[in-house]
Amino acid sequence: MTPPRPDPAPAGNAPPLLEVSEAEEGMRLLRFLQRRLLDETPKSLLHKWIRSGQVRVNGRRGAPFALLAAKDLVRLPPFASARKTGQSPRPDAGGDLPVPGALLGPGVRVIGICEDVLVLDKASGVSCHPGGGLRGKTGAGLPRQAQNAPGSKPGDLSVAEVLSLAFAASPYIPAPAHRLDRRSSGLLLAGLSRAAAARLQTLFKNGGIRKYYLAWCAGFVPWEGPLLLEDRLAKRVFGGREIMSAGSEGQRAVCAALALRRREPGSVPVPATLLLLRLLSGRKHQLRAQLAARGFPLIGDGLRGGPDYPVLLLHAHSLGIPARGARTDPSRERPAVCGDPSAQEQGCEFRLPPPWLPDLVPDEREISGAKKILDAHVAACGQLGI
């Protein structure tokens, strides 16, 4: 039996109706009400409205955690209209997408947009998700001192909090689709819709997004060509602190490494090697732990024996995003650079030079050639079943 659908345009004193947008598809009813009612209504009262049947979805009783679909019609209690339903939580915020180069908040800048994916530049010192201090809540629920802090500096707010404030007027608030260490810098992705966020999660899980890092490690690595590094990572106690490290047990962690340069002390405090790393799994602090296990801790990673340095010399340099419906076979052709006329069909690749001293940054042509070597090595290892 087809459920009754209320009139999408009630008049007079009829209960207000809200239509679920495409960006809100997949959102739970309770969260949808919190967004549309500007978080002004206590959650306990929203639960009461839903339990008592005052909130209906397509004419039927709703459930607090039921998933909504695009075009669903949500009926509110008649008195809810007094709560400014549908207005922006920030009257000064616009609904347009940010342009490349826009600074969304301290330490978070827009690099570009590929289809429905937002590509960000995260500075060192900025966490991806809330932690302590001001990082207690997100969005309209942020502490007032965090919302009204024009003098905020990188690290005061997490990327998730910055996005929550920047997209407060949007039907969907993006969130980081993956993690980047607080002390690392570089590229970070966020879906501009719930569907895009789900797609990114699937791509990361299946290895459909290529991730390359640049890192300076202490010491001269002994290998010359590409090398596949494989370890088991787990939290272990060192020096009274629990950190991720390699051992005989734990989660499987794999990456491919290629040495680009070796340097005597000068711009770096100790003899060091510049590595290009392709991440093939996504474990917490993976690259730091894998290199430290081989006696080559990253410069700035004091927890694992690395020399002191103002920043951790680990940078997420490039990300390849396949087009929707594209194959995610690791041996497939590289995606197009964003801006290429065929980019929407082949996918996009974004590159971001590290914010290091100039003599520590390699040439983009050198990196491009090294990527091809790493990709060929990864494909060969895959064919051999390694």
C-alpha positions in Angstrom: 0.0 0.0 0.0 1.4 3.4 -1.0 1.8 5.7 2.0 -0.1 9.0 1.9 2.0 12.0 0.9 1.0 15.4 2.4 0.6 18.5 0.3 4.2 19.9 -0.3 2.9 23.4 -0.1 0.6 23.8 3.0 -1.2 27.1 3.5 -2.5 29.0 6.4 -2.0 27.2 9.8 -1.2 23.9 8.2 1.9 22.1 9.7 5.1 23.2 8.0 6.7 20.7 5.6 10.4 20.3 4.8 11.6 18.5 1.6 14.8 16.5 1.9 17.3 17.7 -0.6 19.7 15.4 -2.6 22.6 16.6 -0.4 20.7 15.6 2.7 19.9 12.1 1.4 21.0 9.4 3.9 20.8 11.8 6.8 19.1 10.5 9.9 15.8 12.2 10.9 17.0 13.5 14.2 20.1 15.1 12.6 17.9 16.5 9.8 15.7 18.2 12.3 18.7 19.6 14.2 20.1 21.1 11.0 16.8 22.5 9.8 15.9 23.9 13.2 19.3 25.5 13.6 20.1 23.4 16.6 17.9 25.7 18.7 15.5 22.9 19.8 16.8 20.6 22.6 17.4 17.1 21.4 15.1 15.8 24.2 12.2 17.8 22.7 12.9 16.6 19.2 12.7 13.0 20.5 9.4 13.8 22.2 8.0 15.3 19.0 9.0 12.1 17.1 7.7 9.7 19.7 4.4 11.4 20.0 3.9 11.4 16.2 4.1 15.1 15.7 6.9 14.6 13.2 5.9 12.6 10.2 7.9 11.4 7.1 5.7 11.1 3.9 2.6 11.0 6.1 3.9 8.3 8.5 5.4 8.3 11.9 9.1 8.9 11.8 11.9 7.2 13.8 14.8 9.3 15.3 17.5 7.4 13.5 15.6 6.5 10.3 17.5 7.3 7.1 15.9 9.9 4.8 15.8 9.8 1.0 15.8 12.7 -1.4 12.4 14.2 -2.0 11.0 12.9 1.3 8.6 15.3 3.0 9.0 15.8 6.7 6.0 17.4 8.5 6.8 19.4 11.7 4.5 20.4 14.5 2.5 23.6 13.6 4.3 25.7 16.3 7.8 24.7 14.9 7.5 27.5 12.3 8.2 30.0 15.2 11.7 28.5 15.3 12.8 30.1 12.0 12.8 26.8 10.2 15.1 26.6 7.2 17.0 29.8 7.8 20.8 29.8 7.8 22.5 29.2 11.2 24.8 32.1 10.0 22.9 34.9 8.4 26.1 36.2 6.8 27.0 32.8 5.2 26.3 32.1 1.6 25.4 28.9 -0.1 28.0 29.0 -2.9 30.9 26.5 -3.0 34.2 28.0 -2.0 36.6 28.8 -4.8 40.1 27.3 -5.1 42.5 29.3 -2.9 39.8 30.3 -0.4 40.9 30.2 3.2 38.1 28.4 5.1 39.8 28.8 8.5 43.1 28.8 10.2 45.3 26.3 8.5 42.6 25.0 6.1 42.6 26.2 2.5 40.6 25.0 -0.6 42.8 23.5 -3.4 40.0 22.5 -5.7 36.8 20.6 -6.4 36.6 17.4 -8.4 32.9 16.4 -9.1 31.4 16.4 -5.6 34.7 16.1 -3.7 36.3 19.0 -1.9 40.2 19.0 -1.9 41.8 20.8 1.0 45.3 21.9 2.0 45.8 21.1 5.7 48.6 22.9 7.5 50.9 21.2 10.0 49.5 21.5 13.6 45.9 21.2 12.6 43.9 18.1 13.6 41.4 16.5 11.3 38.8 15.9 14.0 38.0 17.5 17.4 40.2 16.8 20.3 40.6 18.8 23.6 40.3 22.4 24.5 38.1 24.3 22.0 37.7 21.1 20.0 34.7 19.9 22.0 31.8 20.4 19.5 31.3 21.2 15.9 29.1 23.4 13.8 26.5 25.6 15.4 27.3 23.7 18.7 30.8 25.1 18.9 31.6 27.1 22.0 30.9 30.8 21.4 34.6 31.8 21.9 35.5 29.4 19.0 32.8 30.7 16.7 33.8 34.3 17.3 37.6 34.1 17.2 38.9 36.0 14.2 42.4 35.8 15.6 42.4 32.0 15.7 45.6 30.4 14.6 46.2 26.9 13.1 45.5 24.3 15.7 42.8 26.2 17.5 40.1 24.4 15.5 40.1 21.0 13.8 39.4 20.6 10.0 36.0 19.2 10.9 35.1 22.3 13.0 36.4 24.7 10.3 34.2 22.9 7.7 31.2 22.9 10.0 31.5 26.7 10.4 32.3 27.4 6.7 29.3 25.3 5.5 26.9 26.2 8.2 24.4 27.5 5.6 24.6 24.3 3.4 22.2 21.4 3.6 25.2 19.1 4.1 28.3 19.8 6.2 31.4 18.1 4.7 33.8 16.2 7.0 37.3 14.8 6.3 37.0 11.5 4.5 40.3 10.2 5.8 42.9 11.1 8.4 46.1 13.1 8.1 48.4 13.3 11.2 48.1 16.5 13.1 51.8 17.3 12.6 51.7 16.3 8.9 50.7 18.8 6.1 49.2 18.3 2.7 46.1 17.2 0.8 42.9 16.1 2.5 39.5 15.1 0.9 35.9 15.8 2.0 32.7 14.8 0.3 30.3 17.6 -0.5 27.3 15.3 -0.1 26.5 12.2 1.9 26.7 10.1 -1.2 30.1 11.6 -2.1 31.3 10.8 1.5 30.2 7.2 1.2 31.9 6.9 -2.2 35.2 8.2 -0.8 35.0 5.8 2.0 34.6 2.9 -0.4 37.4 4.2 -2.6 39.8 4.5 0.3 38.8 1.0 1.6 39.4 -0.6 -1.9 42.6 1.3 -2.7 40.9 3.3 -5.4 42.6 6.6 -4.5 46.3 7.0 -5.0 48.1 8.7 -2.2 51.7 9.9 -2.4 53.8 11.4 0.4 57.1 13.2 0.5 59.2 12.6 3.7 62.7 13.4 4.9 64.0 10.6 7.1 67.2 10.5 9.3 70.0 8.5 7.7 70.9 7.3 4.2 68.5 4.4 3.2 70.5 1.5 1.7 68.1 0.8 -1.2 68.4 2.5 -4.5 65.3 1.4 -6.5 61.7 1.1 -5.5 60.9 -1.0 -2.4 57.7 -2.4 -1.0 57.6 -2.1 2.8 55.2 -4.4 4.7 54.7 -4.6 8.5 52.3 -5.4 11.2 51.4 -2.3 13.3 49.9 -2.1 16.7 50.0 0.2 19.7 52.9 -0.5 22.0 54.4 1.3 25.0 57.7 3.1 24.5 59.2 5.5 27.0 56.0 5.4 29.0 53.9 6.4 26.0 51.6 4.3 23.8 52.5 4.7 20.1 51.9 2.8 16.9 54.9 0.7 16.0 55.8 -2.4 14.0 56.0 -5.9 15.4 55.0 -9.5 14.8 51.3 -8.8 15.5 48.8 -6.1 14.5 47.2 -4.7 11.4 48.9 -5.2 8.0 50.5 -2.0 6.7 52.0 -1.7 3.2 53.6 1.2 1.3 56.0 1.6 -1.6 59.1 3.8 -1.2 61.7 5.3 -3.5 64.7 7.4 -2.5 64.9 10.8 -4.4 67.8 12.6 -2.7 70.4 12.2 0.0 71.6 15.2 2.0 74.4 16.0 4.5 73.5 18.1 7.5 72.6 21.7 6.7 69.0 22.4 5.9 68.4 19.2 7.9 70.0 18.5 11.3 71.4 15.1 10.4 72.3 13.1 7.2 69.0 12.5 5.6 67.1 10.9 2.7 64.1 12.3 0.8 61.6 9.6 0.0 58.6 9.4 -2.2 56.1 7.1 -0.6 52.9 5.6 -2.0 50.5 4.6 0.7 48.8 1.2 0.0 47.0 0.9 3.3 45.7 3.5 5.7 46.9 2.8 9.2 47.4 5.4 11.9 50.9 6.9 11.8 51.8 4.1 9.3 54.6 5.8 7.4 56.2 7.1 10.6 56.1 3.6 12.2 57.3 1.7 9.2 60.3 3.9 8.6 61.3 4.0 12.2 61.2 0.2 12.4 64.0 0.2 9.8 66.1 2.7 11.6 65.1 5.7 9.6 62.7 7.8 11.7 61.3 10.9 10.1 62.9 14.2 10.9 60.8 15.9 13.6 59.4 12.6 14.9 61.0 12.6 18.3 58.7 9.9 19.6 60.4 7.4 17.4 63.9 8.6 17.7 63.9 11.3 14.9 65.9 14.5 15.4 64.2 17.6 16.6 62.9 19.9 13.9 60.3 22.7 13.9 57.8 20.6 11.9 57.4 17.0 11.0 58.9 16.6 7.5 56.0 14.5 6.2 53.7 15.9 3.5 50.7 14.5 1.6 51.8 15.6 -1.9 49.3 14.2 -4.4 46.0 12.4 -4.6 44.4 10.7 -7.6 40.6 10.6 -7.6 38.9 8.3 -10.1 35.8 9.4 -11.9 32.4 8.0 -10.8 32.1 4.4 -12.1 35.8 4.2 -13.0 37.7 1.0 -12.4 39.9 1.1 -9.3 42.5 -1.5 -10.4 45.9 -0.3 -9.1 47.4 -1.0 -12.6 45.0 1.3 -14.5 46.1 4.4 -16.2 46.7 7.6 -14.2 43.8 10.0 -13.8 43.9 13.3 -15.6 45.2 16.5 -13.9 42.3 18.7 -12.8 41.6 21.2 -15.5 42.2 18.8 -18.3 39.1 18.7 -20.6 38.8 15.0 -20.1 39.2 15.2 -16.3 35.5 14.6 -15.6 35.7 11.3 -17.5 39.1 10.1 -16.3 39.1 11.6 -12.8 41.3 14.2 -11.2 44.8 14.4 -9.7 45.8 17.2 -7.3 49.3 18.1 -6.3 50.5 20.3 -3.5 54.2 21.2 -3.0 55.3 21.0 0.7 55.7 24.2 2.7 59.4 23.4 3.5 62.6 25.3 2.9 63.1 25.6 -0.9 66.2 23.4 -1.0 64.2 20.6 0.7 61.5 20.6 -2.0 62.1 18.4 -5.1 61.1 19.5 -8.6 57.7 18.4 -9.8 59.2 16.7 -12.9 61.4 14.6 -10.6 58.4 13.6 -8.5 56.3 12.8 -11.6 59.0 10.4 -12.9 59.4 8.8 -9.5 55.6 8.2 -9.3 55.8 6.2 -12.6 58.6 4.1 -11.2 56.6 3.4 -8.0 53.4 2.7 -9.9 55.2 0.2 -12.1 56.7 -1.5 -9.1 53.4 -1.8 -7.3 51.7 -3.2 -10.4 54.5 -5.8 -10.8 54.3 -6.8 -7.2 50.5 -7.2 -7.6 50.9 -9.4 -10.6 53.4 -11.6 -8.7 50.9 -11.9 -5.8 53.1 -10.0 -3.4 
